[in-house]
Amino acid sequence: MLIYALQYAFIVFSVALLLNLWRLYQGPDLPDRILALDTIYINSLALLIILGIWHGTQFYFEAALLIAMFGFIGTVAAAKFLLRGDIIE
């Protein structure tokens, strides 16, 4: 039963990732693109966790942790650039 749930979750998150890529390409404004990029990080994080559960290894969880950290830093930097026009004061 867990195999079917993992397959379904993988398909759903893959479709969500494709829709986020479409929003990143199509987005009319810069905040829409930043939000799409943030949700791409979250969906890739979820896909890595699903793969980690599927294969039963710790490597995917460590990669997901790195993506989460870089995603947070990237989102904060993009938001700061959008508000102020520069990242470093």
C-alpha positions in Angstrom: 0.0 0.0 0.0 2.9 2.3 0.7 4.3 1.8 -2.8 1.0 3.0 -4.3 0.9 6.1 -2.1 4.5 6.9 -3.0 3.8 6.5 -6.7 0.8 8.7 -6.4 2.6 11.4 -4.4 5.5 11.3 -6.9 3.2 11.9 -9.8 1.3 14.7 -8.0 4.5 16.5 -7.0 5.9 16.1 -10.5 2.8 17.6 -12.1 3.0 20.5 -9.5 6.7 21.0 -10.4 5.8 21.2 -14.1 3.0 23.7 -13.4 5.5 25.8 -11.3 7.9 25.8 -14.2 5.1 27.0 -16.4 4.3 29.8 -13.9 8.0 30.7 -13.8 8.1 31.1 -17.5 4.7 32.7 -17.9 4.5 34.9 -14.8 3.6 38.5 -15.6 5.5 40.1 -12.7 8.7 39.5 -10.8 6.9 38.6 -7.5 5.0 35.9 -9.4 8.3 34.5 -10.6 9.9 34.6 -7.2 6.9 32.8 -5.7 7.1 30.2 -8.5 10.8 29.7 -7.8 10.1 29.3 -4.1 7.4 26.6 -4.7 9.8 24.9 -7.1 12.2 24.5 -4.2 9.4 23.1 -2.0 8.3 20.6 -4.7 11.8 19.4 -5.4 12.3 19.0 -1.7 9.2 16.9 -1.5 10.3 14.8 -4.5 13.6 14.1 -2.8 12.0 13.0 0.4 9.7 10.7 -1.5 12.7 9.2 -3.3 14.5 8.8 0.0 11.5 6.9 1.4 11.3 4.8 -1.8 14.9 3.8 -1.8 15.3 3.7 1.9 18.6 5.7 2.0 19.7 8.8 4.0 21.4 10.5 1.0 18.2 12.0 -0.4 17.2 13.5 3.0 20.6 15.2 3.2 20.1 16.6 -0.3 16.6 17.8 0.6 18.0 19.6 3.6 20.6 21.4 1.4 17.9 22.4 -1.1 15.8 23.7 1.8 18.6 25.9 3.1 19.6 27.2 -0.3 15.9 27.8 -1.2 15.4 29.9 1.9 18.5 31.9 1.3 17.6 32.4 -2.4 14.0 33.5 -1.5 15.2 36.0 1.1 17.8 37.4 -1.3 15.3 37.8 -4.1 12.7 39.4 -1.9 15.3 41.8 -0.5 16.5 42.7 -4.0 12.9 43.2 -5.1 12.2 45.6 -2.1 15.5 47.6 -2.0 17.2 47.1 -5.4 20.3 45.7 -3.8 21.1 42.6 -1.7 24.1 43.8 0.4 23.7 47.1 2.3 
